[in-house]
Amino acid sequence: MREALSHHATDESREGLFRTILSNVCYQETPKDYSLSTRASVVRRRRQVPERPDGRAPRLVAAYETRWPIGTRQRVWLDVLLYTGLRRGDAVRVGRQHVRAGSIKTEKSSFTVEVPVIVLPVLQQTLDAGPCGDLAFIVGANGRPLTKESFGNHFRDGCKEACVPGSAHGVRKLAATRMANNGATEAQLLAVFGWTDPKMAAHYTRTANRRRLAADSIEKLNASRTSIPSPIDPARDSGRKTK
């Protein structure tokens, strides 16, 4: 691997491709005598998540809601995920007892990080119609709580029957996108979604801010003035010379 790296380091046209392949194959182990910059940029380079906002999301949610109206357990699944922002491992545990307590300790943090459980009116309407369990809002066909694995499978089946692509984690990402697009700050996203790494919140706010700035400034392309603007300092009189 050391010889291959030396060979490709002199070939700029193929260096990018080689680094991508090398980082995928040898992501965990690297020779100890490599320089820190080489190991960081070539082998342990973190894969960047492309920022590709899905403009189909509102239409897909509407299609799911049409197929699964209020009063179906599939609708409870969606609304609990969408209006709490919980991970599926926490969504299958949340129930009325957590609403009374006002929070739930997240599974991913080994139950050390608490996130708020606030039932919005739109979610309350869905929960009142049910069906819900005694200790968990999300239940299966038998009225019993689901494990996070079985819930993930059932939710995918519900999406397929509604003819829309989707997953429980995808709904959580949609919830974060909605909050960011509506002006939520990074601190607010951290509080709601239970992230401990500010980079996660920054990813959503950065995308939302870029879209907001573009919408506010795009009209500047429609300016009617096409002449070259005058300089800030007045031009010198051609008949006078400065000393």
CORMOFEN-V60463 format. One record per backbone hydrogen bond with DSSP energy under -1.0 kcal/mol. CO is the residue of the C=O (numbers start at 1). NH is the residue of the N-H. E is the energy in kcal/mol with one decimal. If there is no record, write none. Layout:
CO_NH_E ; CO_NH_E
//
This chain:
1_5_-2.2 ; 2_6_-2.0 ; 3_7_-2.2 ; 4_8_-2.4 ; 5_9_-1.8 ; 8_11_-1.3 ; 11_14_-1.2 ; 14_18_-2.3 ; 15_19_-2.5 ; 16_20_-1.9 ; 17_21_-2.3 ; 18_22_-2.8 ; 19_23_-2.5 ; 20_24_-1.5 ; 21_25_-2.1 ; 22_26_-2.9 ; 31_34_-1.2 ; 35_39_-2.4 ; 36_40_-2.3 ; 37_41_-2.4 ; 38_42_-2.4 ; 39_44_-3.1 ; 50_52_-1.2 ; 54_57_-1.4 ; 56_60_-2.4 ; 57_61_-2.6 ; 58_62_-2.2 ; 59_63_-1.9 ; 60_64_-2.2 ; 61_65_-2.6 ; 62_66_-1.9 ; 63_67_-1.9 ; 64_68_-2.7 ; 69_72_-1.3 ; 72_76_-1.5 ; 73_77_-2.2 ; 74_78_-1.9 ; 75_79_-2.5 ; 76_80_-2.4 ; 77_81_-1.8 ; 78_82_-3.0 ; 79_83_-2.4 ; 81_85_-1.7 ; 87_91_-3.1 ; 88_92_-1.9 ; 90_94_-1.6 ; 94_137_-2.4 ; 95_98_-1.0 ; 95_99_-1.3 ; 96_100_-2.2 ; 97_101_-1.6 ; 98_102_-2.0 ; 102_117_-1.6 ; 104_115_-2.4 ; 106_111_-2.2 ; 107_110_-1.9 ; 113_106_-2.9 ; 115_104_-2.2 ; 120_124_-2.7 ; 121_125_-2.1 ; 122_126_-1.0 ; 123_127_-2.6 ; 124_128_-2.5 ; 125_129_-1.3 ; 126_130_-1.7 ; 136_133_-2.4 ; 140_143_-1.7 ; 144_140_-2.4 ; 147_151_-2.6 ; 148_152_-2.0 ; 149_153_-1.7 ; 150_154_-2.7 ; 151_155_-2.8 ; 152_156_-1.8 ; 153_157_-2.1 ; 154_158_-2.2 ; 155_159_-2.2 ; 156_160_-2.5 ; 157_161_-2.3 ; 158_162_-1.3 ; 159_164_-2.6 ; 160_163_-1.4 ; 167_171_-1.5 ; 168_172_-1.4 ; 169_173_-2.0 ; 170_174_-1.9 ; 171_175_-2.3 ; 172_176_-2.1 ; 173_177_-2.2 ; 174_178_-2.5 ; 175_179_-2.2 ; 176_180_-2.3 ; 177_181_-2.6 ; 178_182_-1.5 ; 179_184_-2.5 ; 180_183_-1.7 ; 185_189_-2.1 ; 186_190_-2.4 ; 187_191_-1.9 ; 188_192_-2.1 ; 189_193_-2.6 ; 190_194_-1.3 ; 197_200_-1.6 ; 198_202_-2.5 ; 199_203_-1.7 ; 200_204_-1.1 ; 201_205_-2.3 ; 202_206_-2.6 ; 203_207_-1.5 ; 204_208_-2.2 ; 205_209_-2.9 ; 206_210_-2.1 ; 207_211_-2.1 ; 208_212_-2.5 ; 209_213_-2.8 ; 210_214_-2.1 ; 211_215_-2.1 ; 212_216_-2.0 ; 213_217_-1.7 ; 214_218_-1.6 ; 217_220_-1.8 ; 218_221_-1.8 ; 219_222_-1.9 ; 237_240_-1.4
//
